[in-house]
Amino acid sequence: MAVTKIIPIKATVQKAVDYICNPDKTDDELYIDCSNCSPFCAKLEFDFYRYRYNNSVKEYNQGVKAYHQVQSFKPGEVTPELAHKIGKEFAKREFGEKFAYIVTTHIDKEHIHNHIISCAYSTDGSNKYHDGGLKDIYRRRNLSDEICKENGLSVIEYNRKNWQTYKEWQTNRNGTSWKQELKDIIDKNIAIAKSYDEFVLKMRQENIFVNDSKKYITFQKEGKRAVRGKTLGDNYSENKIIERIGSENKIKSIKENVESKPIDKIIDTNENKFQESIGLNRWANKKNMETADQLFNLLRSEGFTSVENLRNYIISQEMQTDDLKEIVEFHKLEIKRCQETIRYIKDYQDFKKYTYGLAQAKDKEAFRSKYENQLNKFFTAEKFLAKNDIEEFDDTKIIELNQEMGANAISLSEIEKEIRKNTGKNFTNLKDLLNQLDTYLGNSKKEKTHDKFDMER
């Protein structure tokens, strides 16, 4: 089972590459592979490919420079060698021969995971890699799942009922066509109608006449041409509308039942008091069956088809969050580095004049004593800048560092927002639901064993 995540890089390409190639994480750089570039000078090579693509300096300095993808595996399911093999195959199929990329496998955590950094521009300057939203998310996910299956790994079953193509998403976003407006009205009334007849009545209240007397159902509003349901999509035939109304009512019924009263906790019948009393044990099992019925209703209302489906979802979210936290630390360190560099450049600029004064002073000891603090700040700044291979000390470099810091801050904010989404109240409730179901299912298995023993006895 592998989980994929993609993050755009707008600055610090080489720093990101250095991070994913860390020898402590890649078994002394054993699990590092690349195509059309080298890990040691990726920034220069990516810059060259970007320069080939863009026509102006303005375009060259803006936008996404590279993409950072993370591919995480379920703990204990994969070896470092297999994970690296899957990562290389994923990159090869995703980018082909036209894009430069680096694949590394990190083995320093409980779950092994791949990092893939790719240039946003093709090596010949003819193409740009596009992260086009949901459509590309599902394409990459399907590719990753396909390779995992080929290598005997499990995959997560995703609920795709709300998935749309880019064209569908764009049409819905624009919302300018009569057909899209009609679909929105139909969807709204399906959601609130308790029967097909009530649906037809509610459509009439919207000044839309529903004609179901012929082979195909049609919808017509005064002043507009009639529209056949089948031209709106598979979900708008008469039979499908009736089916959807029934499905909506079933979901509403489940949710109302779940939300109408709080769900009790599953009772752990392994405790001594339940083992020592047959009557208490039977009462607890009966109570657990009632609670479990509510829990399974809640499971279905949340869109999961099974306990295992929920478990895989939680594992994937936790793995993704763990990897995102790692990238958060990287961006925090980059922001800190930019801040420190700016401070030392300013110290270098402000206090360099005291070295001239020292060189010209007749009594150097007296001058050094008088301006010891200023001189120390200059020499500390000079040492820091030399250690970090910074040779430019002007305001242009400070502007560049501020832009770099801003890009890292934006990435940090987006990732932290994703983490909050992954670990919010709803996720906590889902984990509690899984724990409850696991407790119940564990009790049920033990109860069946006890029943068998009693029958034999």
N, C-alpha and C positions, 0 to 999 in steps of 0.2 A: 504494500500500500504506500503510495507516494502522494504528497501534497505539494502543490506548486504555488509560488507567489512571485510577482514581478514588481520591481521598483525602478523608476527612471532615475538616472544620474545626470544632474545638470552641472556638476562641478566635481573636483577632486577624483578624477578617474583613476590616476595612479595610486592615490591613497586607498581607494576601494579595492584595487587589484592587489596591492601590498597586503591588505587585510585578509582577503580570501586565500592568499598564498602563504599565510603565516606558517612557518615550519612546525610550530607547536600544535597546530590544528590539522596539518596534512601529513603527519608522520614523516617529518623531515623532508617535505616537498615530494614525497613518493607519489601522492595522489594529485598531481597537477598535469594537465594537458592543455594544449592550445592549438589554434588554427589561424593562420594568416597574421600572427602577431607573436610577440614575446612578452612574458609577464614582467620582464625587467624594463621594458620601454613601451608599454602599452599606450600610455598617454600620447607619446609622440606619434605612434602609428595610427591611433584613433584620430588624432588631430589631422594627420595627413589625409586620411580617408574622408574626413568631414570637409576639409578644404577642397578636395576634388569635387564633392557634391555641391557645395554652395558657391554662389556667384559673387557674393560681396562679403566684406569684412563684418558688416552688421549681422548678416545671416550666420556667418561663421561663428560669431561669439555668442549667439543666442540658442535657446532651445535645449533639447535633450541630447547629451553627448553619447550616452551609453545606457544599457539596461542591465539591471542586476536581478537575476532570477534565483530563487531558492527552491530546492526540491528535497523535501523531508520524508524520511522513511519511518515506518512503525518500529518502535524499539524491539530489538531481537529478531527482526524478520530478515535482515539483510547483512551481508558481510561488507567491509570496506571495499573489497575488490569488485563485488557485484554492484554496489552503489555507484562506484566510479564508472564501471562499464555502462550502466544505465544512463548516467549523466552524459557521458561522451556520445552515446547513441542518440539521446534526446537532442543534444546540441547539433549533431551532424544532420539529423532529419529536419530540425527547425531552421537552421541557418544555411545548410548546404555549403558550397565552396565560395560563396560570394561575400560572406560576412566574417569578420575577425571575432574570435571569441576565446575565452579561457574557462576551463572547467576544473574545479577543485572539489575534493571531498574532505569534509571535516569529520574527524573521528573523536573529538575531545568531549563529546556529550553522550548521554544515554542513547539518544536517537541519532543515527548517522544521517548527514544531510549534505547535499551538493550545492555549491555556489557556482553560478554561470554568469560571467560578465561579457556582454557582447557590444560591439560598436553599433551605434544607431545608423551608420551609413555603410553601404557596400564598398568593397575594396576598389571597384572600378568607378565609383562615383555615380553609378546609374540608378541606384535605388536607396530608399530609406526604410528602415524597419518600423512598422507601425504596430503600436499596441492599441487596437481599435475597440477596446471595451469588452463587453460581455461575449461577443462572438469570438474574439481572440482568446479570451480566458478559457472558454469551453474547448476551443481548438487545441490549445496547449495542454489542457487537462486531459483531453481524449488521447493525445499523442503520448503523454506520460503514462496513462493507464494502459495503452496498447503495448508499450515497451515493457511495462511491469508484468503484464499477462504473459508476454513472450518469454519472460524470465521466471515464471512460476510464482509471482507475487500476487497478493490480493489487491483488489481495488475498491474504492468507496463508491457506493451507489448514491448518486446525487439526485435530488428532486428537481427536475427541470421544468416543472409546470409553468413557471413564470419566465422561462427563457424566451428571448426574442432575437431575431437577426438584427443587424444594424439598420437595414432598410425598414423593418417593422418599428424599431425603436425611434428612428428619425421621423417616420410618418406619425407615430403617436405623439412625439414631442411637438411637431409642428401643428398637428390637430386642425388643419385648415380645410380638409376635404369633407364633403357631405357624408361619404361612406364612413369615415372615421367618427364623425359626430354621431351617426346612426348606431354604429357599433357601441359607442360609449353609453348611449341611451338604453340599448338592449341589455348590455352588461349590468347596468345599474338596476334595471327592473327585474332581471333574473335574480339578482342578489336579494331583492326585497319581497318578491312574489312568493306566495305559499302554494300556488297551483298554476297550471298553464292558463286557465281561464282568467285568473287574476292578473297574470302577466299581460294578456291581450288587452284587458281593461285599462291597465296602467299605461300601456303604449298608446291607447286611444286618448287618454288624458293628456298625453304629450303631443296630441294632434297627429299621431302616426297610425295609419290604418293597417292592420295585419290581415292579409288574405291567405288563408290556408286551405282554400277550396280546390286548388289545382295541384298539379304534381309537385311544384316547388313553392314553398312559402315565400311571399313577397311583403315588403314594407314600403308604404308610400305616405309621404307628407304632402299636404296641400301645396300646390305650386311646384312640386318636384316629381321627377319620373320615379316609377316603382323600381325598387331594387330587390333582386332575388337574394334570398338568404345565402345560397351557395357561393355567390360572388363575394360575400363578406368573409368567407372562410369556413372551414369544416365545422366549427362550433356554432354555426348559425342556421343549420337546417332545423326543421320542426322537431324531429326526433331528438336531435342533440340539445335543443333548448329545453325540451321536457326533461331530458336526462340531467341537464345542468341544474334545473330548478330543484329536482329531487336531491341532487348531491349537495347543493347549497343548504337546503333545509336540514339534511342529515348533519352537516358540519355545524350549523347553528344550534341544532338540538344538542349535539355533543358538548359544544362550548358552553351553552346555557346550563347544562347539567353539571359540567365541571366547575363552572364559576359560581353556581348557586350556593354551594356550601364548601367550606374548607375540607381538603383531603386529609384524613388521618394518616399517621405514620404507620408503616408496616411494623408489626410486633415481631421481635426476634425470639422465636420459640426455642432457641438453643439455650436460653437462660434456665437455670436449675429449677426455678419455681414452675416453669411450664413442663419440664421433663418429669417432675415429681408428681404432678397432678393431671390425671387424664381429662377431667372435666375442664380445667383451666386451659389445657392444651387444645381441646376441641373448640372451646370458645374463641381462643386466639386465632385458630386456623379459619374459623368461619368469618371472624372479623377481617382477617387478612384477605380473604377472597372478595369481600365487599370493597375493601380499599383498593385491591389490585384491579378490579373492574373499572374504578374511577381512574386509576393510573394509566391503564391501557387506553382508555378514552382520551386522556390528556395526551398520551403519546401520539395517537392518530391525529388529534386536532392540531398538533405541532408539525404535522407533515411527515412523520417517520413511519415506516412500514413494519419495523421490527425493533426489538431491543438491540440487536447487533448493529442495525443501521444507525441507531442513536449513539451506540458506543463508538463506532467508527467516526462519526461526526465529531464527537467530543475529543477523541484522540487527535484527529486532524487539526481541530482548532487549537488544542494545547501545543502541538508541535509547531504550528504556524506562529503562535504567540511567542513561544520560546525563541524561535529564530528571529522574529521581529525585534525582540528585546535585545538580542545580540547586535542587531544592526543599529538600534537606538543608541547603544553604548558607543558604537563607532562614530555616529554623527555627533554625539556629545563631545567625544575626544577631538573631532575635527573642529568643532566650534571653539573649544578651549584652545586648540593649537593656533587658530586664526587670531583669537583675542590676545594670546601671549605674543604672537609674532608682531601684531600691530603695536602692542605696548613696547616691545623691545626696539622696533624700528623708530618709534617716537623718542624713546630714550637715547637711541643712537644719534638721531638728528639733533635733539635738544642739548646733549652733553658732549658732543664731539668737539665743540669749541674749547672746552677746558683742557683737551689734550694739546691744542695749539698753545694755549696759555702756559701749560706745563713745560712745553718744549722751549718757549721763549723766556721763561722766568729765570731770573738770576739766582734766586734762592729757591731751588726746586723743592726742598723739604718743607719749607714754610708754605709754598703754594699747595703742595700735596696735602699738607695738614689742614689747610684752610678749606680746600675744596674736595676733601676725601670722599664725601657722600656722592657728589656729582661724578667724580672720576670712577668710583666703584660702579655706579649705575651704567656708565658708558662701557666699561670693560666687560661687565656682565652681559650687556646687550650684544656687544661685539662677539663674545664667546658663543652665545646662544645662536646668533645669526650664522656664524661660521659653521657651527655644528649641524645646523639644519640646511646648509647649502643655499642660503639666501644671499644673493649678491646685489640685489636692487634695494635701495633704502629710501626711495623717493615717495612722494604722495601717490603716484600712479600705482605703486605696489600696494599701498594701503587701500586704495579704491578696489583693486583686484581682490584683496583679502576680504574686504567687507562684502563684496558680491559673492565670494565663495562661502562666507559665513552665512549670508542670507539664504543661499541655495540649500545649505545643510540644515538651516533652521526650518525651512519650508518642508523638506523631506522628513525631518524629525517630527514636525507637527502632524503630518499626514500619517506617519507610521504609528505615532502614539494614539491618534484618533482610531486607527484600525485595531490597535490593541484594546482600547476601551470598549470598542464594539464587540471584540471577541470574548472579552472577560466581563461583560456587563451583567446586570441582574438576570436577564433572560438566560444567559449561559449558566449562571450559578443555579438557576431553577432547573435547567436541563440536567445538570450534574446530580442534583438532589433526586430528580426523577429516576435517573439511572441507578443511583445507589439504592433507592427504595425498591425498584424492580429486581435488582440483583439480590437484595435481601429476601424478597418474596420468592423468587425462583429457587434460591438456595434452600429456603425452608420447605418449599414444595417437594424438591427432590428428596430431602431427608424424610419428609412425611410419608412419601411413597415407599421409602425403604422400611420405615417403621411399620406401615400397614402390611407389607409383605411378610415382615418378621412375625407380626401378630397372627396373621393367617396361618403361617407354618406352625406356629406354636400352638 
